[in-house]
Amino acid sequence: MKKQESNSSNSSGGSIKLPSNLVEDNNTTQATYYDKLLAKFTTRKGHHDLTKQTLLKEETNNNLKILKDQQESIDWEFWTSVISDFDRVNRTERTKFRSHLSFGVPPQLRGKLWRIFSNSETDSDLVENEYRELLDKTSSHEKLMRRDVSRAFPNLEFFKEKDGEGQEMLFNVIKAYSLFDQHVGYCQGLHFIVGCLLLHMPDEAAFCVLVKLMSHYGLRGHFTPQMETLHERMYQFNQLLQTHLPQVHWHLDAQGVLPSMYASQWFMTLFAYRCPLELVYRVFDLLFVEGSNIILNFALALIKKNQQTILSLEFESLLDFFSSGIFDAYKDNAYAFVEDAYSFDIPSRLLTKLSKQYQIEAVKEAKIRSIEDGVKRENIKLQEQLKKLRQSYKILEMDHREVAQQVIHSKVSMASLDTENQQLKHELSVMKAEMEKLKSSVSHEHQEQFEELVKRNAQLIETNTTLEDKLSELESELIEMKLKYAESENGYDVMKQMLSEVQKQNKSLNKQ
């Protein structure tokens, strides 16, 4: 069974869960939380409504009177006294009571007797009102609940029809409890317990009995997130198995089969998972009378009854056998199942002692687990660092490869360049030699050209001197001519003036 897909490992080789008074939500916190829930069902402090419990007893007695004439083989007088004062009979007539329980609670009265044994009708009006109010609310797990409801008892007619009365009642009770006790919430194992109750009583009554089972009978610790009580029972069972059936314990231990691999289902479902219902009803009969510790007796009885088969099987075959085949030994003999369970004397003092041992070991393992968790966290950090370093190394390795390729390429390039350089040096030396030859050749030609130019220059200088001399002569002649021209001009002006005067005189003569 699983708590929202969670599993349960026990103390016998698996990890020990921290007991209820040492878990993160400690026992005081849990008790306070659940006590507040249960406080809803008390009208005022110290007062309980016993009306419906009394009415139930009267109704059961009336049913018993009708059955009295039909089945004379049953000691109806004894069961009348049980109905009238269950606590007294259970306290003062235990041997006789156990003898009757071995034959089984009268089937026709079983549901009502369970309600009487559990005192579930006390304050039941308040509980049933709470139940009806919860049905109007919505649970976040409803889809999963609907799916699991059809799987709980697929072969039983009452629960076979999809969305039929049986499945609807089962869904309602599971949903209501998940909303009522939200610390427990939804847990699959409850389907089997509630299913067995619904086969004997209405859903309102089943919800009331379920609340009693979880509170008064201590089953709530089987379904809380840490499953504290379940792991404690696993530890107790493992120690009792070692004490009462040491050979079987040794064999199972050698095969690596832990109680958590098979007994956790038995304890969570009160054997209702794959066990014949007639045997399951006997477990319920005794649980309501003896208390929830009786499931340890039934577990030991199953192991003892099948010890020869168990000793002959190995790991996988053992797990298959524990899941279903182990119940076949009692399939047609429920009486022997109860008798064998009662044959184990398990004092309450021993269970208390084992419980304390479990808590001590749980504290030790919790400390170890805390250290391991710290180491794991540190390991995770180191792994992350290692991962980053590996990634960095991978990047560096890639960079190194690229650089190496570049170096190789550079070396090849350098070799190629060196070859080209040598070739260029050779070509340069050739060119230098040719230049020297060319320079020598060009120098000789230039010398001849220079001498020729010098000669030509000398000739030009001489020609220029001659021209300059001629120019000087021409300039002298020009100056002389300008002087002569100036003189002619002056003569012309004198002549012109003289002509003008003659003309004037001539005109003057003409006028006369």
C-alpha positions as CSV (number, residue, x, y, z in Angstrom):
1,M,0.0,0.0,0.0
2,K,1.2,3.5,-0.5
3,K,0.6,7.0,0.7
4,Q,0.1,8.9,-2.5
5,E,2.4,6.5,-4.2
6,S,4.9,6.5,-1.3
7,N,6.3,3.2,0.0
8,S,7.1,2.0,3.5
9,S,10.4,0.4,4.6
10,N,10.7,-1.0,8.1
11,S,13.3,-1.2,10.7
12,S,14.5,-4.8,9.9
13,G,17.2,-4.0,7.5
14,G,15.6,-1.1,5.9
15,S,15.7,2.5,7.2
16,I,14.0,3.1,10.5
17,K,11.5,5.9,10.4
18,L,11.6,8.4,13.2
19,P,9.0,7.7,15.8
20,S,6.0,9.9,16.2
21,N,7.5,11.9,19.1
22,L,10.6,12.7,17.1
23,V,9.5,13.4,13.6
24,E,9.5,16.9,12.2
25,D,5.8,17.3,13.0
26,N,6.3,15.8,16.5
27,N,3.8,13.7,18.4
28,T,2.6,16.7,20.5
29,T,1.8,18.7,17.4
30,Q,0.0,15.7,15.8
31,A,-2.0,14.9,18.9
32,T,-3.0,18.5,19.3
33,Y,-4.0,18.7,15.7
34,Y,-6.1,15.5,15.8
35,D,-7.5,16.2,19.3
36,K,-8.8,19.5,17.8
37,L,-10.5,17.5,15.1
38,L,-12.0,15.0,17.6
39,A,-13.1,17.9,19.8
40,K,-15.8,18.7,17.3
41,F,-17.6,15.5,18.4
42,T,-18.0,16.5,22.0
43,T,-20.9,18.8,22.9
44,R,-19.1,20.2,25.9
45,K,-16.1,19.3,27.9
46,G,-16.4,15.9,29.7
47,H,-19.9,15.2,28.3
48,H,-20.7,12.6,25.6
49,D,-24.0,11.8,23.9
50,L,-24.7,8.0,24.6
51,T,-28.2,8.0,23.2
52,K,-27.5,6.4,19.9
53,Q,-25.1,3.9,21.5
54,T,-27.9,2.8,23.8
55,L,-30.4,2.6,20.8
56,L,-27.9,0.5,18.9
57,K,-27.6,-2.0,21.8
58,E,-31.4,-2.2,21.9
59,E,-31.7,-2.7,18.2
60,T,-28.9,-5.4,18.3
61,N,-30.7,-7.2,21.2
62,N,-33.9,-7.2,19.2
63,N,-32.1,-8.7,16.2
64,L,-30.5,-11.3,18.5
65,K,-33.9,-12.4,19.9
66,I,-35.1,-13.1,16.3
67,L,-31.9,-15.0,15.6
68,K,-32.2,-17.0,18.8
69,D,-34.9,-19.2,17.5
70,Q,-33.2,-19.8,14.2
71,Q,-29.7,-20.8,15.3
72,E,-29.6,-22.7,18.6
73,S,-25.9,-23.7,18.2
74,I,-24.8,-20.2,19.2
75,D,-24.6,-19.2,22.8
76,W,-27.0,-16.2,22.5
77,E,-27.1,-15.6,26.2
78,F,-23.4,-14.8,26.2
79,W,-23.7,-12.5,23.2
80,T,-26.6,-10.8,25.0
81,S,-24.3,-10.0,27.9
82,V,-21.7,-8.8,25.5
83,I,-24.2,-6.4,23.9
84,S,-25.4,-5.2,27.2
85,D,-22.0,-4.6,28.8
86,F,-19.1,-5.2,26.5
87,D,-16.5,-3.6,28.7
88,R,-17.4,-5.8,31.7
89,V,-17.4,-9.0,29.7
90,N,-14.1,-8.2,28.0
91,R,-12.6,-7.4,31.4
92,T,-13.9,-10.2,33.5
93,E,-14.6,-13.1,31.1
94,R,-11.7,-12.9,28.7
95,T,-11.1,-16.6,28.3
96,K,-14.7,-17.3,27.5
97,F,-14.9,-14.3,25.3
98,R,-11.9,-15.4,23.4
99,S,-13.3,-18.9,23.0
100,H,-16.5,-17.4,21.4
101,L,-14.4,-15.1,19.2
102,S,-12.5,-18.1,17.9
103,F,-15.8,-19.4,16.4
104,G,-16.5,-15.9,15.2
105,V,-18.9,-13.1,15.9
106,P,-22.4,-14.0,14.8
107,P,-22.3,-12.9,11.1
108,Q,-25.8,-11.4,11.2
109,L,-24.8,-9.1,14.1
110,R,-21.2,-8.5,13.1
111,G,-21.6,-4.9,11.8
112,K,-23.6,-3.8,14.9
113,L,-21.2,-5.6,17.3
114,W,-18.2,-3.9,15.7
115,R,-20.0,-0.6,16.3
116,I,-20.7,-1.6,19.9
117,F,-17.2,-2.8,20.5
118,S,-15.7,0.4,19.1
119,N,-18.2,2.6,20.9
120,S,-18.7,4.4,17.6
121,E,-22.2,5.5,18.2
122,T,-21.2,7.8,21.1
123,D,-21.6,11.3,19.8
124,S,-22.4,9.8,16.4
125,D,-24.9,12.6,15.6
126,L,-22.1,15.1,15.6
127,V,-19.8,12.7,13.6
128,E,-22.5,12.0,11.0
129,N,-23.3,15.7,10.6
130,E,-19.6,16.3,10.0
131,Y,-19.6,13.5,7.4
132,R,-22.6,14.9,5.5
133,E,-21.0,18.4,5.5
134,L,-17.8,17.0,4.1
135,L,-19.6,15.3,1.3
136,D,-20.5,18.7,-0.1
137,K,-16.9,19.7,-0.3
138,T,-14.3,18.8,-3.0
139,S,-11.1,16.9,-2.5
140,S,-8.1,17.5,-4.7
141,H,-7.6,13.7,-4.9
142,E,-11.1,12.8,-6.2
143,K,-9.8,11.6,-9.6
144,L,-7.3,9.2,-8.1
145,M,-9.9,8.1,-5.5
146,R,-12.4,7.3,-8.3
147,R,-9.8,5.2,-10.1
148,D,-8.8,3.3,-7.0
149,V,-12.3,2.6,-5.8
150,S,-13.0,0.3,-8.6
151,R,-9.8,-1.7,-7.9
152,A,-10.3,-2.3,-4.2
153,F,-12.8,-5.2,-4.4
154,P,-13.2,-6.0,-8.1
155,N,-14.7,-9.5,-7.5
156,L,-17.3,-8.5,-4.9
157,E,-20.8,-7.9,-6.3
158,F,-21.4,-5.0,-3.9
159,F,-18.5,-3.0,-5.3
160,K,-18.4,-4.4,-8.9
161,E,-20.7,-1.9,-10.6
162,K,-19.0,1.2,-11.7
163,D,-20.5,4.3,-9.9
164,G,-22.9,1.8,-8.2
165,E,-24.1,2.1,-4.6
166,G,-21.1,0.2,-3.2
167,Q,-18.4,2.2,-5.1
168,E,-20.2,5.5,-4.3
169,M,-20.4,4.7,-0.6
170,L,-16.7,3.7,-0.6
171,F,-15.7,6.9,-2.4
172,N,-17.8,9.0,-0.1
173,V,-16.3,7.7,3.1
174,I,-12.7,7.9,1.8
175,K,-13.2,11.4,0.5
176,A,-14.9,12.6,3.7
177,Y,-12.0,11.2,5.8
178,S,-9.4,12.8,3.6
179,L,-11.1,16.2,4.1
180,F,-11.7,15.6,7.8
181,D,-8.1,14.6,8.6
182,Q,-6.0,16.5,6.0
183,H,-2.7,15.5,7.7
184,V,-3.5,12.0,6.6
185,G,-5.3,13.0,3.5
186,Y,-5.8,10.3,0.9
187,C,-4.1,6.9,1.3
188,Q,-5.0,3.8,-0.7
189,G,-4.8,1.3,2.2
190,L,-8.0,2.8,3.6
191,H,-10.1,1.5,0.7
192,F,-9.8,-2.1,2.0
193,I,-10.6,-1.2,5.7
194,V,-13.6,1.0,4.7
195,G,-14.8,-1.6,2.2
196,C,-15.0,-4.3,4.9
197,L,-16.9,-1.9,7.1
198,L,-19.4,-1.0,4.4
199,L,-20.1,-4.7,3.8
200,H,-21.6,-4.7,7.4
201,M,-23.0,-1.2,7.9
202,P,-24.2,2.1,6.2
203,D,-21.7,4.6,5.1
204,E,-22.5,7.1,7.9
205,A,-21.8,4.3,10.5
206,A,-18.7,3.2,8.6
207,F,-17.3,6.8,8.8
208,C,-17.9,6.8,12.6
209,V,-16.2,3.5,13.1
210,L,-13.3,4.6,10.9
211,V,-12.8,7.7,13.1
212,K,-12.6,5.3,16.1
213,L,-10.2,3.0,14.4
214,M,-7.9,5.9,13.5
215,S,-8.1,7.5,17.0
216,H,-8.9,5.0,19.7
217,Y,-7.3,1.9,18.0
218,G,-4.2,3.9,16.8
219,L,-4.4,3.1,13.1
220,R,-3.9,6.7,12.2
221,G,-0.2,6.3,12.5
222,H,-0.3,3.7,9.7
223,F,-1.4,6.4,7.2
224,T,0.2,9.7,8.3
225,P,3.0,10.9,5.9
226,Q,5.8,9.4,8.0
227,M,3.7,6.2,8.8
228,E,5.3,6.3,12.3
229,T,3.1,3.6,13.9
230,L,3.4,1.3,10.9
231,H,7.2,1.3,11.0
232,E,7.1,0.8,14.8
233,R,4.9,-2.3,14.2
234,M,7.3,-3.5,11.5
235,Y,10.1,-3.3,14.1
236,Q,8.0,-5.1,16.7
237,F,7.0,-7.8,14.3
238,N,10.6,-8.4,13.2
239,Q,11.8,-8.8,16.8
240,L,8.9,-11.1,17.6
241,L,9.5,-13.2,14.5
242,Q,13.2,-13.6,15.6
243,T,12.1,-14.6,19.1
244,H,9.2,-17.1,18.2
245,L,10.4,-18.4,14.8
246,P,14.2,-17.8,14.7
247,Q,14.7,-20.3,11.8
248,V,12.2,-18.6,9.6
249,H,13.6,-15.2,10.5
250,W,17.1,-16.3,9.6
251,H,16.0,-17.7,6.3
252,L,14.1,-14.6,5.3
253,D,17.0,-12.4,6.4
254,A,19.4,-14.6,4.3
255,Q,17.1,-14.2,1.3
256,G,16.9,-10.4,1.8
257,V,13.1,-10.5,2.4
258,L,12.2,-7.8,4.9
259,P,8.9,-7.5,6.7
260,S,8.2,-4.2,4.8
261,M,8.1,-6.3,1.7
262,Y,5.0,-8.3,2.8
263,A,3.7,-7.4,6.3
264,S,3.2,-3.7,5.7
265,Q,0.3,-4.6,3.4
266,W,-1.2,-6.8,6.0
267,F,-1.0,-4.2,8.7
268,M,-2.2,-1.3,6.6
269,T,-5.2,-3.1,5.2
270,L,-5.8,-5.3,8.3
271,F,-5.2,-8.3,6.0
272,A,-8.0,-7.2,3.6
273,Y,-5.6,-7.1,0.6
274,R,-5.9,-10.5,-1.2
275,C,-6.8,-12.4,2.0
276,P,-10.2,-14.3,2.0
277,L,-12.8,-12.1,3.5
278,E,-13.9,-14.6,6.1
279,L,-10.4,-14.5,7.6
280,V,-10.4,-10.7,7.3
281,Y,-13.6,-10.5,9.3
282,R,-12.0,-12.6,12.1
283,V,-9.1,-10.1,12.2
284,F,-11.6,-7.2,12.5
285,D,-13.5,-9.2,15.2
286,L,-10.4,-9.5,17.4
287,L,-9.1,-6.1,16.6
288,F,-12.2,-4.4,17.9
289,V,-12.0,-6.4,21.1
290,E,-8.3,-6.9,21.7
291,G,-6.9,-3.7,20.1
292,S,-4.7,-3.2,17.1
293,N,-1.7,-5.1,18.5
294,I,-3.6,-8.3,17.7
295,I,-2.5,-8.0,14.1
296,L,1.0,-9.0,15.2
297,N,-0.5,-12.3,16.4
298,F,-2.2,-12.9,13.1
299,A,1.0,-12.2,11.2
300,L,3.0,-14.6,13.4
301,A,0.3,-17.3,13.0
302,L,0.5,-17.0,9.2
303,I,4.3,-17.3,9.2
304,K,4.2,-20.3,11.6
305,K,1.5,-22.1,9.7
306,N,3.5,-21.8,6.5
307,Q,7.0,-22.1,7.9
308,Q,7.9,-25.3,6.0
309,T,6.9,-23.7,2.7
310,I,8.7,-20.5,3.5
311,L,11.9,-22.3,4.3
312,S,11.8,-24.0,0.9
313,L,11.4,-20.9,-1.1
314,E,13.9,-18.2,-2.3
315,F,13.5,-14.5,-2.8
316,E,11.1,-14.0,-5.8
317,S,9.1,-17.1,-4.9
318,L,8.8,-15.9,-1.3
319,L,7.4,-12.5,-2.4
320,D,4.9,-14.2,-4.6
321,F,3.9,-16.6,-1.8
322,F,3.5,-13.8,0.7
323,S,1.3,-11.8,-1.6
324,S,-1.5,-14.4,-1.9
325,G,-0.6,-18.1,-1.4
326,I,0.2,-17.7,2.3
327,F,-3.5,-17.4,3.2
328,D,-4.5,-20.7,1.6
329,A,-3.5,-22.6,4.7
330,Y,-6.5,-21.0,6.6
331,K,-8.8,-20.5,3.7
332,D,-11.4,-23.0,5.0
333,N,-10.5,-22.9,8.7
334,A,-11.0,-19.4,10.1
335,Y,-11.3,-21.0,13.6
336,A,-7.7,-22.2,13.4
337,F,-6.6,-18.8,12.2
338,V,-7.9,-17.2,15.4
339,E,-6.8,-20.0,17.7
340,D,-3.2,-19.9,16.2
341,A,-3.2,-16.1,16.7
342,Y,-4.2,-16.5,20.3
343,S,-1.5,-19.1,20.8
344,F,1.1,-16.4,20.8
345,D,1.5,-14.7,24.1
346,I,2.7,-11.2,23.5
347,P,2.7,-9.2,26.8
348,S,1.9,-5.5,26.4
349,R,5.1,-4.8,28.5
350,L,7.2,-6.5,25.8
351,L,5.6,-4.4,23.1
352,T,6.2,-1.3,25.1
353,K,9.8,-2.4,25.6
354,L,10.2,-3.0,21.8
355,S,8.5,0.3,21.1
356,K,11.1,2.1,23.3
357,Q,13.9,0.1,21.6
358,Y,12.6,1.1,18.2
359,Q,12.5,4.8,19.2
360,I,16.1,4.6,20.5
361,E,17.2,2.9,17.3
362,A,15.2,5.4,15.2
363,V,16.9,8.3,16.9
364,K,20.3,6.8,16.2
365,E,19.4,6.1,12.6
366,A,17.9,9.6,12.3
367,K,21.2,11.1,13.4
368,I,23.0,8.8,11.0
369,R,20.5,9.6,8.3
370,S,21.0,13.3,9.1
371,I,24.7,13.0,8.6
372,E,24.2,10.9,5.5
373,D,21.8,13.5,4.2
374,G,24.5,16.2,4.8
375,V,27.1,14.0,3.1
376,K,24.6,13.4,0.2
377,R,23.9,17.2,-0.1
378,E,27.7,17.8,-0.1
379,N,28.1,15.0,-2.6
380,I,25.5,16.6,-4.8
381,K,27.3,19.9,-4.6
382,L,30.6,18.2,-5.4
383,Q,29.0,16.3,-8.3
384,E,27.6,19.6,-9.6
385,Q,31.1,21.2,-9.3
386,L,32.6,18.1,-10.9
387,K,30.0,18.3,-13.7
388,K,30.9,22.0,-14.2
389,L,34.6,21.2,-14.2
390,R,34.1,18.4,-16.7
391,Q,32.1,20.8,-18.9
392,S,34.9,23.4,-18.5
393,Y,37.5,20.7,-19.2
394,K,35.6,19.6,-22.3
395,I,35.5,23.2,-23.5
396,L,39.2,23.6,-22.8
397,E,39.9,20.3,-24.5
398,M,38.0,21.5,-27.5
399,D,39.9,24.8,-27.4
400,H,43.1,22.9,-27.0
401,R,42.3,20.8,-30.1
402,E,41.5,24.0,-32.0
403,V,44.7,25.6,-30.9
404,A,46.6,22.4,-31.7
405,Q,45.1,22.4,-35.1
406,Q,46.0,26.0,-35.5
407,V,49.6,25.3,-34.4
408,I,49.8,22.4,-36.9
409,H,48.4,24.7,-39.5
410,S,50.8,27.4,-38.5
411,K,53.8,25.0,-38.7
412,V,52.7,23.9,-42.1
413,S,52.2,27.5,-43.1
414,M,55.6,28.4,-41.7
415,A,57.3,25.6,-43.5
416,S,55.6,26.7,-46.7
417,L,56.6,30.3,-46.0
418,D,60.2,29.2,-45.3
419,T,60.3,27.5,-48.7
420,E,58.9,30.6,-50.3
421,N,61.4,32.7,-48.4
422,Q,64.3,30.6,-49.5
423,Q,63.0,30.8,-53.1
424,L,62.6,34.5,-52.8
425,K,66.1,34.9,-51.4
426,H,67.5,32.9,-54.3
427,E,65.5,35.1,-56.7
428,L,66.7,38.2,-54.9
429,S,70.3,37.1,-55.2
430,V,69.8,36.4,-58.9
431,M,68.2,39.8,-59.2
432,K,71.0,41.5,-57.3
433,A,73.6,39.9,-59.7
434,E,71.6,41.0,-62.7
435,M,71.3,44.5,-61.2
436,E,75.0,44.7,-60.7
437,K,75.5,43.7,-64.3
438,L,72.8,46.2,-65.3
439,K,74.4,48.9,-63.2
440,S,77.8,48.3,-64.7
441,S,76.3,48.4,-68.2
442,V,74.2,51.4,-67.5
443,S,77.2,53.3,-65.8
444,H,79.4,52.9,-69.0
445,E,76.6,54.2,-71.3
446,H,75.8,57.0,-68.9
447,Q,79.5,58.1,-69.0
448,E,79.5,58.3,-72.7
449,Q,76.2,60.2,-72.7
450,F,77.6,62.6,-70.1
451,E,80.7,63.3,-72.1
452,E,78.5,63.9,-75.1
453,L,76.3,66.2,-73.1
454,V,79.3,68.1,-71.8
455,K,80.4,68.6,-75.3
456,R,77.0,69.7,-76.4
457,N,76.7,72.0,-73.4
458,A,80.0,73.6,-74.3
459,Q,78.8,74.1,-77.8
460,L,75.6,75.6,-76.5
461,I,77.5,77.9,-74.1
462,E,79.6,79.1,-77.0
463,T,76.5,79.5,-79.2
464,N,74.8,81.3,-76.4
465,T,77.8,83.7,-75.9
466,T,77.7,84.5,-79.6
467,L,74.0,85.1,-79.5
468,E,74.4,87.3,-76.4
469,D,77.1,89.3,-78.3
470,K,74.8,89.7,-81.3
471,L,72.0,90.6,-78.9
472,S,74.2,93.3,-77.4
473,E,75.0,94.7,-80.8
474,L,71.3,94.7,-81.7
475,E,70.4,96.4,-78.5
476,S,73.0,99.1,-79.2
477,E,71.7,99.5,-82.8
478,L,68.2,99.7,-81.4
479,I,69.1,102.4,-79.0
480,E,70.8,104.3,-81.7
481,M,67.8,103.9,-83.9
482,K,65.6,105.1,-81.1
483,L,67.7,108.1,-80.7
484,K,67.6,108.8,-84.3
485,Y,63.9,108.3,-84.3
486,A,63.5,110.8,-81.5
487,E,65.5,113.3,-83.4
488,S,63.4,112.7,-86.5
489,E,60.3,113.2,-84.5
490,N,61.6,116.5,-83.1
491,G,62.4,117.6,-86.6
492,Y,59.0,116.5,-87.7
493,D,57.4,118.6,-85.0
494,V,59.5,121.6,-85.9
495,M,58.6,121.1,-89.6
496,K,54.9,120.7,-88.7
497,Q,55.0,123.9,-86.6
498,M,56.7,125.8,-89.3
499,L,54.1,124.5,-91.9
500,S,51.3,125.6,-89.6
501,E,52.7,129.0,-89.3
502,V,53.2,129.3,-93.2
503,Q,49.6,128.1,-93.6
504,K,48.4,130.8,-91.2
505,Q,50.4,133.4,-93.0
506,N,49.1,132.2,-96.3
507,K,45.5,132.4,-95.1
508,S,46.2,135.8,-93.7
509,L,47.5,137.0,-97.1
510,N,44.5,135.4,-98.9
511,K,42.1,137.4,-96.7
512,Q,43.7,140.6,-97.5
